[in-house]
Amino acid sequence: MNESKRVRWGVIGLGWFGEVHADNLAEMPDIELTALCTRRPNRLGEVADRLGIERRYTDYHELLADPDVDVVSITTHVYDHREIAIEALRSGKHVLLEKPMAPSAADCDQIIHAAAEASGLFMVGHICRFDPRVALAKEAIEQGRIGKIISMHARRNLSKAIGRLVLDDISALMGDGIHDADLMLWFSQAKVSSV
């Protein structure tokens, strides 16, 4: 990483959630949003102009080759995750990969293997762990204030319109349900034994 305290970050993929990443990163005091990448030049210009970002790429390979980017958020379509994440890890970047990690267990295994061999850090975007309410629940569980966990249940309300847009490509579990599964495993410190 660079010598200054600020982490230089790039975002690959500027759909709705990529823009959310970019907007939030631009507001963080210890992060310098350095570069943006999307295949759509008009979209790239729109977001980069609004955020004042000079480094603009329509090819993610070029962003990964940029020595002034330390970390990348990968917020592309799930079917592009494996290829981009592996290349980002091999390029020496730290990687925040939006969930779901990949469309298949085999793709996930390839990403995990690349992360194990990489010099950079790797994290899947399980953002719910950073919600203050969730952090308080985790603390209460660890301190034994809640008692022994014997069962957990989750329910999500997703509008039908959004459901059709998202769930045609990925299952409900891999969409928002993965947050609930992640929290259940995190709270209980259990490992999945079978699916």
N, C-alpha and C positions, 0 to 999 in steps of 0.2 A: 504494500500500500504506500501511498505518498507520505511524505514527511510531516505534512500538516495534520491537524486533528480532524479535518473534514474528510469524510469518505466520499469519493467521486463515484456517482451512480449513474447507470444507464438503464433505460427501459426498452425492452424488445417486445413490440406488440402494443398498438394503441387503439384497441377496441375500447369498449366502455370501461372494463376493469383496468386496462393498461393506463387509461387516462386517470383513473382513481389513484393508481400507484404514483403516477407522475405528479399529480396535484399534491398528494400527501408528502411525497419525498421533497418537493420544492419548499414545503413549509418547515421541514425539520432542520434545526439549527446546526447539527453536526454533519449534515449531508449536503453535498453540492450535486444537484441534479445536472449532470454533465452532458448526457447524450440521449437522443430518442431515436427509435427505429420502427418503421412500419413500411410495408410494401406499397402503401397508398400515399403518393406524394402530396396530394391535397390535404389529407388528414394530418400528415406529418407537419406540413406548414402551419395548419390551423393550431395544433397543440403547441408546437415549438414557438410560434410567434407569441401566443398568449403567455407562455411561461418564460420567454426570453432565452431559449436554448439555441446555441449556435451550432453545436455538433448534431447534424441531422443525417440519418442513414436510411436508405431504402433496402439495403442488403445487410442482414445481421452479421455476416462474416466481417464486414468492414468495421462495424461497431466493436466486435470481439477483438479485432486487431488494434484498436485504439489504445495506446499505452496510458492515456489519461483517464481511463475508466477502470475502477477497482472492482466494482460490484455490478451485477446485472439482475434486474427483475425480468423474468420470462413470463409474459402474460398473453402469449399467443394462443391459438386454438390448441386443444389438448393433443390433437394428432401431430402437431409440430413439436411438442415438448421434448421427446426423446432426442431427436437430432440436434436441436438447438442447445439443450442442456448439456449433452455430452461434449459438444464442441466448445461451449463456454467453459466447462470444467477443464478441458484439455488446454484451453488458452490461458489458464491461470487465473481466471476471474473467480470471485466469490459469487455464488448463485443463490438467488431466492426464486424458486420455481413455484408458480401459482398452482393450486390444486385444481382438479385432480392431477396427480403426478404424471400419469400417462394412461393411454387407453387399455393397456394389458399388463399383466404381471411380468411378462417377459421383457417388455419395454422398461418397466420399473427396475427390474433386476439389472439391466444394462446401465441405467442411470446410476444406480447404487454402486455398481462396480466402478464406473468412471469417477464417482465422488470419492470412493475409497482410495483411488490412485492419485487424486488431484491434490494440488498444493493449496487450493482455496477451500473455503467453507461452503457447505451446501445445506439448504433448508427448504422444505416444502412449506408453502404459505398457509399453515394452520394458525390463522390470525386470532381465532377465538381464545387461544391460550393467553393472549395479551390484554384481553378485556378485564378491567379492574374487578368486575363482579366475579368472573371466573377465577381470577388470581386469589380473591378472598376465599372462595369455596375450596380451592386447592390447599390453601394455608390451613383452613379449618379441618380438612380431612387429614392432612399431615400431622396436625397437632392433636388429633383424636377427639376433637370437639363434636364431631358429627356421629361418631361410632363406626362400626364396621360396615362397609359397603356390601350389601348382599344382592342388590338389584338396582339397575338404572333404566330409565325410560326417556326417550326423546320424542318430540313432536315438532314438526315445522309446518308453517302455513305458507304455502307458495301459491301464488295466483295461477289460475289455469293458463293465462296468456304466457306468463313467464315459463311455466312448466312445459308447455309445448315447444317453446323456443330452445330451452336448455335440455330437456330430458329426451328429446329425440336423438341427441348425440351421445349422452351419457345417462346412466341410471340415476334415480333419486339418491341412492346411497353415495354414488361418486360425486354428485353435485353438492348440495348442501349437507346431506346426511353424513358425509365424510367428516365434517366438523364435529358432529355428535359422537361418531365412532371414535375419533381421535381423543376427544375429551374424556370419554368413558375409559379408554385405555390409559390415558394420562392420570386421571383421578385414581384409578384402581391399581395402577402400575402393573397391570396384567399384560400378558402376551397372548396373542391370538393362537389358539391351538388347532382350530379347524374352521373351515368355512363351508 
